Amino acid sequence: MCDEARNKFLEFIQKYKEIVNENISESDTRSKLIDSILIDVLGWDENDIRREGHVSSGYYDYRVSIAGFSFIIEAKRQIVDFVLPNSKKRKFRLETIYSENKNVIDQIRSYLDDCGCDIGIITNGKQFIISRFFSISGIPWKQNQCIVYNGFDDIEAN
C-alpha cells in the first residue's frame, strides 16, 4: 500500500511539473492539484469529501470526513506562497509561522470553529501547513505543533 501511494505521488509530481509555471486559479488549484492529492495519492474516497461547504464565517474549500474524524482544508491559488521556515525540520509551533500567515490561519480557524473541528490543512497545492488550530490540552493554540512542507521535494524527502 505504501509503495502504491509513493508511485501515485511520483505520477502526481510529473503531472504537477506540467502546470507548475501556469498562473492557475484557486478553483483550478483545487481541481487539478488538491483533488488529485486527496483521491489519487492519499486514497480518500470521493464520498468522504465535501467541497464548498457553507458555515456562518463563509465557505470552506474541503471537509474530509470518516466516522469520528473530520478535517478542513483551506486552499489558496497555486501562485500564492506561504511564508514558511526554510529548514530541514518539519515541525514548528504555530506561533513561529502565525504572523506571516495570519490571514489564512485566522480564516481556517473560523471555519474549524464553525464546523466543530480542530484539525486543518492550509495548502496552495504545493506547500502544506497541517495542524490542530485549536487547543484541547489546556495550552494556548499557538503553541500547538504544526507540520509544514515547503514543496513536493520536502514531502518526497520526508
SULQUIQUI-V409445 format. One line per field, one symbol per residue. psi: psi as a letter, one per 30 degrees, with the letter a starting at -180 (. if undefined). burial: 1 if it has 16 or more other ideal C-beta (glycine too) atoms within 10 Angstrom, else 0. A space follows every 50 residues. Layout:
psi=???
burial=???
//
This chain:
psi=eeeeeeeeeeeeeeeeffgegkilleeeeeefdeeeeeeeefgkkeffkk khkklffajlekjkkljgkllkkkklkefjkljlkilfkfklkefefeef geeeeeeeeeeeeefglfklkklgfekkjkljglkggglkeffkklkkkg afeeeef.
burial=00000001100100010001000101001101111111001001000110 00001000011111100001111111111001010000010101011000 10011011111101101111111111111111100000001001010111 01011000
//
